[in-house]
Amino acid sequence: MAYVIENFPGTPAAAEARRRYRAGSFMVQTGAYTSSEGAQREASRLRTAGFVPEVGVTQQQERRLHTVRVGRARTYAEALSLAQRVSKAGFSAWVVP
């Protein structure tokens, strides 16, 4: 990440690397829903698959979204490994700080 930040300043890739570099921990997000019911259904499916989900609320532009996330990894690499496990279990999965 430091290579991208140093050699490509001002680019979107550098901004993303900076965001990841400063993150204290990472989680794997499996979905974002406009209704809490959709988020709770996803969380229930994750629990059945053996994961421990967290449902949260975030504001994206002018929309309120209910996010479903699992895990808390100290490094981006650990979170990527978890994301692969979640994906293999049949869920969408992306790493978020």
Secondary structure per residue as TSV (DSSP state, phi and psi in degrees):
chain	resnum	aa	ss	phi	psi
A	1	M	-	360.0	-40.0
A	2	A	H	-60.7	-35.4
A	3	Y	H	-60.1	-45.7
A	4	V	H	-65.3	-44.4
A	5	I	H	-61.0	-44.5
A	6	E	H	-74.0	-39.4
A	7	N	H	-94.8	-13.9
A	8	F	S	-133.5	52.0
A	9	P	T	-62.6	147.0
A	10	G	T	81.8	0.1
A	11	T	S	-95.7	159.3
A	12	P	H	-58.9	-35.5
A	13	A	H	-63.3	-40.5
A	14	A	H	-67.1	-38.7
A	15	A	H	-63.8	-41.9
A	16	E	H	-66.7	-41.6
A	17	A	H	-62.6	-41.4
A	18	R	H	-62.1	-42.2
A	19	R	H	-62.9	-44.5
A	20	R	H	-69.0	-38.5
A	21	Y	H	-63.6	-36.6
A	22	R	H	-85.4	-11.3
A	23	A	-	-65.8	138.2
A	24	G	S	-81.0	-27.3
A	25	S	-	-158.4	168.1
A	26	F	E	-130.6	153.1
A	27	M	E	-131.3	168.1
A	28	V	E	-109.3	119.7
A	29	Q	E	-94.3	136.2
A	30	T	E	-110.4	-12.7
A	31	G	E	-178.5	163.7
A	32	A	E	-140.4	122.7
A	33	Y	E	-122.0	147.5
A	34	T	S	-77.3	-19.8
A	35	S	S	-116.8	147.1
A	36	S	H	-68.2	-28.1
A	37	E	H	-63.4	-42.7
A	38	G	H	-62.6	-41.8
A	39	A	H	-65.7	-40.7
A	40	Q	H	-66.4	-36.2
A	41	R	H	-63.1	-44.2
A	42	E	H	-62.3	-43.6
A	43	A	H	-60.6	-40.2
A	44	S	H	-63.8	-42.8
A	45	R	H	-61.8	-41.3
A	46	L	H	-63.9	-43.1
A	47	R	H	-59.7	-43.6
A	48	T	H	-60.2	-33.5
A	49	A	T	-82.8	-0.6
A	50	G	T	97.7	9.3
A	51	F	-	-98.8	163.9
A	52	V	-	-114.8	95.8
A	53	P	E	-84.0	157.3
A	54	E	E	-124.7	132.3
A	55	V	E	-104.2	128.4
A	56	G	E	-130.8	175.2
A	57	V	E	-124.2	135.9
A	58	T	E	-138.1	160.0
A	59	Q	E	-109.1	119.2
A	60	Q	E	-114.8	111.4
A	61	Q	T	55.0	-113.6
A	62	E	T	-110.4	17.5
A	63	R	E	-112.8	141.0
A	64	R	E	-93.8	125.3
A	65	L	E	-121.3	144.7
A	66	H	E	-102.4	113.1
A	67	T	E	-96.1	149.5
A	68	V	E	-121.6	122.0
A	69	R	E	-134.5	154.4
A	70	V	E	-131.3	155.7
A	71	G	E	72.6	166.3
A	72	R	E	-150.8	103.3
A	73	A	E	-104.1	144.6
A	74	R	S	-77.9	-27.0
A	75	T	S	-124.9	159.0
A	76	Y	H	-63.2	-38.5
A	77	A	H	-61.7	-42.6
A	78	E	H	-62.1	-40.7
A	79	A	H	-66.8	-37.7
A	80	L	H	-62.5	-39.7
A	81	S	H	-62.3	-44.3
A	82	L	H	-63.4	-41.8
A	83	A	H	-59.2	-37.6
A	84	Q	H	-65.0	-41.6
A	85	R	H	-63.6	-43.0
A	86	V	H	-64.6	-42.9
A	87	S	H	-63.4	-43.2
A	88	K	H	-62.8	-24.5
A	89	A	T	-82.4	-0.5
A	90	G	T	99.5	15.8
A	91	F	-	-111.5	154.1
A	92	S	-	-67.5	147.6
A	93	A	-	-155.4	127.1
A	94	W	E	-143.0	149.5
A	95	V	E	-83.6	133.9
A	96	V	E	-130.6	146.2
A	97	P	-	-76.6	360.0
